[in-house]
Amino acid sequence: MLQKNHYAFFDSAYQGFASGDLDRDAWAVREFVRRGVPMLICQSFAKNAGLYGERIGALHVVTSSPVVADRVRSQLSVLSRSEISNPPAHGARLVSLILNTPELFELWKEDIKTMAGRIIKMRDELYRLLTEEFKTPGTWNHIVDQIGMFR
């Protein structure tokens, strides 16, 4: 990707659901930041904070310089005003409270770990049912080889 000079775009809609750990699931994004790669990161809290109807998230932009950052900020401000001049605030306030209150943040991380563990257990049980109990023809390894919510 870096050799071909592609622009990086990360969609972090399920952070924490892959491994149960927010930091571990953010590894790739942080590695690109460490390497100084300009990129966009979309981060949603709809699933991992249980705020499905609130449409809460953030767009993070990593630029190559402060000058580029100022230009991007200006354009995003124009877009934001034209698209959502008065966005809903309830979900944003909840996420802000969770992220900025150490006790709530730790509880949230535990909830994410619990949910990720549940997803893994469900995958294991489905795999067991298909292969052992029902002896369903085919290869079902993809069910336990994949991570998070999707393949």
C-alpha positions, 0 to 999 in steps of 0.5 A: 500500500505504501509503495503504491502511494494509496491513501489510507482509510480505516473504518473502525465501526467495531473497535474492541469486538475483534479481540475484546481489547480497544488498544489491540484492535487499534494497532493497525491505525496506530502503526500507520500513524507511527509511520507518518501515513496520511489517512482518514479514520471513521470511528463509530460508537453505534455498536461498541457503545450500544448507541445504535440509533444515535449515529454517533462517531468521529472522523479523524484525519491524519495529515502530512503537515500542519498546513494541510491540517488547517486546509482539511479542517476548513473544508470539513467545517464547510461540509459539516455546516452544509450537511449537519449544521445542528447534529443530535447531541445525546449520543455524543454526550454519552460517549464523551461521558464514558470516555472522560470518566475513568471509572465508566471507561473501565466499565465500558472496556469490560463490557466490550471484552464480554461482548467479544468473548460472547461472539467467539463463544457463539462462533465456536458453538455454531461450528461445533453444531455444524461439524459435530452434531449435525455433520453438515457437509462442507468446510466450516472453518471460516466461522472460527477463523474470522474475528469480530462481527463479520468475516 
